[in-house]
Amino acid sequence: MKTITIEGNLRTEFGKSATRQLRSEDKVPAVIYGGAKEINFSAPTAAFRDVVYTPDFLLAEIKVDGSSYKCVLKDLQFDKVTDKLLHIDFVELVPGKKVTVDIPLDYTGTPVGVKEGGRLITELKTLRVKATPENLKSHIELDLSGLHIHDKIRVQDVKAEGMEILNSPRIPVASVTTTRQLKVEETKDATAAATATPAAAGAAPAKEGDAGTGAKAGSAGTAPKAPAATKK
C-alpha cells in the first residue's frame, strides 16, 4: 500500500487565537488518535495534499519532533465558504487493534449483460470496513463479468478477507439494467408475437337462432313460399 510522509511540529498552544495564527501561516492543525496518547500537531497545508485530495486509500507516515506514527485518515474539516482545509484527524495504526476505514472498490471485468446490450450501473465507490492494520488493503476487487441483464450485486455478496464490512448487507453495489433501445426491441418482439396469433382463434361462436339479416324472410338461400289459394 502506498505511504505518504508528512512532517509536522507538536502544538504547544491551543485555543482560537493559536489556531488562527497557524492558519495565517498556511498551516493546518491536526490530531492523531488511537495510540498510547493523543498527538496534537500542525503541518503546512501542502503537506496534506496527497493524502486529502485523492480517491485512493493511503497510509500516512507522520513524523513529529523525532517520533514517527503510521496512520490512516479519519476525518476532514473544510471551510464552508472557501473550501479551505481547516482541520484533519488521523488514527494511529496499532498492530492487532481494529480500525474503521473506507476502502475503495475496484470493479473488474465486462459484464455479460453489457455485451448483450445492457447498461452497467455502479452504486458505491467505497465500502466501510473494520480490520486490523495487517489486513488492510488499498482496494477491494469486485469481478462483474458474471452479471447478466437485471442481475445485481449487493454488499452481502462482496468478499473481503480479513475485513468486516459495515455497510447494510442489502444495499446494491452494482447492477446491469435494460437500456432504452433494448426495451424498444423487447416491446417490438412482444407486439409481433401477439399479432402472429390467428384471428379466427379468438372469434366468438355464433349464437343459436342468429342467421344474419335475412332470418325473418326464411332460411338463407331459400325463397319464401307463395300464399295458399282460397276456395270460392
C-alpha positions in Angstrom: 0.0 0.0 0.0 1.3 3.5 -0.9 2.5 5.6 2.0 2.7 9.4 2.2 5.2 11.1 4.5 4.1 14.1 6.5 6.4 16.2 8.6 4.9 18.4 11.3 5.5 20.1 14.7 3.9 19.4 18.1 1.4 22.1 19.1 2.2 23.8 22.4 -0.5 26.5 22.2 -4.2 25.9 21.8 -7.4 28.0 21.6 -9.0 30.1 18.9 -6.2 32.6 18.8 -3.4 30.0 18.4 -5.5 28.2 15.7 -6.0 31.5 13.8 -2.2 32.1 14.0 -1.5 28.7 12.5 -3.9 29.2 9.6 -2.5 32.7 8.9 0.8 30.9 8.3 -0.9 28.5 5.9 -0.7 25.6 8.4 -3.3 23.1 9.4 -3.9 21.8 12.9 -4.2 18.0 13.2 -4.7 15.3 15.7 -3.6 11.6 15.9 -5.9 9.4 17.9 -5.9 5.7 18.7 -2.3 5.3 20.0 -0.8 5.4 23.5 -1.6 9.1 23.7 -3.2 11.8 21.6 -0.8 13.7 19.4 -1.7 17.4 18.5 0.5 18.8 15.7 0.4 21.1 12.8 1.9 21.0 9.3 1.9 23.1 6.1 -1.3 22.8 4.1 0.7 21.4 1.1 2.0 18.5 3.2 -1.6 17.1 3.4 -2.4 17.5 -0.2 -1.5 14.0 -1.4 -3.5 12.2 1.4 -6.5 14.5 1.2 -7.1 15.1 -2.5 -7.1 11.6 -3.8 -9.7 8.8 -4.2 -7.1 6.2 -3.2 -6.7 4.6 0.3 -3.3 5.6 1.6 -1.2 5.2 4.7 0.4 8.3 6.3 3.8 8.2 7.9 3.6 11.2 10.2 6.9 12.5 11.7 6.6 14.9 14.6 9.6 16.1 16.6 11.7 13.0 16.2 8.8 10.5 16.6 7.1 8.6 13.7 3.5 7.4 13.6 1.9 5.2 11.0 -1.7 6.4 10.5 -4.8 6.4 8.2 -7.0 9.4 7.5 -10.1 9.6 9.8 -11.9 12.9 9.2 -11.5 16.3 7.5 -13.0 19.7 8.1 -13.3 22.4 5.4 -14.4 26.0 5.4 -17.9 26.1 4.1 -17.3 29.3 2.1 -13.7 29.0 0.8 -13.4 25.2 0.9 -10.0 25.6 2.6 -8.8 22.7 4.7 -9.3 23.7 8.4 -8.5 20.6 10.4 -7.6 16.9 9.9 -7.8 13.8 12.1 -5.8 10.7 11.8 -5.9 7.3 13.5 -2.7 5.6 14.5 -2.3 2.0 13.4 -1.5 -0.3 16.3 -0.8 -4.0 15.5 -3.8 -6.2 16.3 -6.1 -3.2 17.0 -9.0 -2.8 14.6 -9.7 0.5 12.9 -12.7 1.6 10.8 -11.9 2.9 7.3 -13.4 3.4 3.9 -11.7 1.2 1.2 -12.2 1.9 -2.5 -13.9 -0.7 -4.7 -12.0 -1.8 -7.8 -14.5 -3.0 -10.4 -13.1 -5.5 -12.9 -14.4 -7.4 -15.9 -17.0 -6.6 -18.5 -20.5 -7.9 -17.5 -22.2 -10.4 -19.9 -25.3 -8.2 -19.7 -23.3 -5.2 -21.1 -22.3 -7.4 -24.1 -25.9 -8.3 -24.5 -26.9 -4.6 -24.8 -27.5 -3.7 -21.1 -26.0 -0.8 -19.1 -23.8 -1.2 -16.1 -24.6 0.9 -13.0 -22.3 1.1 -10.0 -23.8 2.5 -6.8 -20.8 2.6 -4.4 -17.3 3.8 -4.7 -16.1 2.6 -1.3 -17.1 0.2 1.4 -16.7 0.9 5.1 -14.8 -1.9 6.8 -13.3 -2.7 10.2 -10.0 -4.6 10.2 -6.6 -4.8 11.9 -3.7 -3.0 10.2 -2.3 -6.3 9.0 -5.5 -6.9 6.9 -5.9 -3.5 5.4 -5.7 -3.3 1.6 -5.5 -0.5 -0.9 -8.8 -1.6 -2.6 -11.4 -4.4 -2.7 -11.6 -6.1 -6.1 -15.0 -6.9 -7.4 -15.4 -9.0 -10.6 -18.5 -8.0 -12.6 -18.0 -10.3 -15.6 -20.8 -12.8 -14.5 -23.6 -10.1 -14.3 -26.4 -10.6 -16.8 -29.2 -8.1 -17.5 -31.3 -7.5 -14.4 -28.6 -9.0 -12.2 -27.4 -7.2 -9.0 -24.5 -7.5 -6.6 -25.3 -6.4 -3.1 -23.0 -5.7 -0.2 -23.7 -9.1 1.2 -22.2 -10.7 -2.0 -18.8 -8.9 -1.6 -16.0 -11.0 -0.2 -13.3 -9.1 1.7 -10.9 -11.5 3.5 -9.9 -10.3 7.0 -12.3 -7.3 6.9 -15.7 -6.9 8.4 -17.9 -4.9 6.0 -20.1 -2.4 8.0 -22.4 -1.3 5.2 -26.0 -2.6 5.2 -26.0 -6.1 3.5 -28.9 -5.4 1.2 -27.5 -2.2 -0.4 -26.9 -2.6 -4.1 -23.3 -2.3 -5.2 -23.6 -2.8 -9.0 -26.2 -3.9 -11.5 -26.9 -4.3 -15.2 -30.1 -2.7 -16.4 -32.1 -2.7 -19.6 -31.2 0.2 -22.0 -33.9 2.2 -23.7 -33.0 0.7 -27.1 -33.2 -2.8 -25.6 -36.6 -2.0 -24.2 -37.9 -0.8 -27.6 -36.7 -4.1 -29.2 -38.3 -6.2 -26.5 -41.6 -4.3 -27.0 -41.4 -4.9 -30.7 -40.8 -8.6 -30.2 -43.8 -8.8 -27.8 -46.1 -7.0 -30.2 -45.0 -9.2 -33.1 -45.7 -12.3 -31.1 -49.2 -11.1 -30.2 -50.2 -10.2 -33.8 -48.9 -13.5 -35.1 -51.9 -15.3 -33.4 -54.6 -16.3 -36.0 -57.6 -14.0 -35.7 -60.0 -16.9 -36.1 -58.7 -18.4 -32.9 -60.2 -15.6 -31.0 -63.6 -15.4 -32.8 -66.7 -16.0 -30.7 -69.1 -18.7 -31.8 -72.5 -17.5 -33.3 -75.5 -17.7 -31.0 -78.3 -20.1 -31.7 -81.0 -18.5 -33.9 -78.8 -15.9 -35.4 -78.8 -16.1 -39.3 -78.0 -12.7 -40.4 -80.4 -10.0 -41.6 -82.4 -12.4 -43.8 -83.5 -14.6 -41.0 -87.0 -13.1 -41.0 -87.6 -13.9 -44.6 -86.6 -17.5 -44.2 -83.6 -19.6 -44.3 -80.6 -18.3 -46.2 -80.8 -19.3 -49.9 -84.5 -20.4 -49.7 -87.3 -18.5 -51.5 -90.4 -17.7 -49.4 -93.5 -19.9 -50.1 -96.4 -18.4 -52.1 -99.7 -18.0 -50.1 -102.3 -20.9 -50.5 -105.2 -20.3 -52.9 -108.6 -19.7 -51.3 -111.8 -21.5 -52.4 -114.7 -19.6 -53.9 
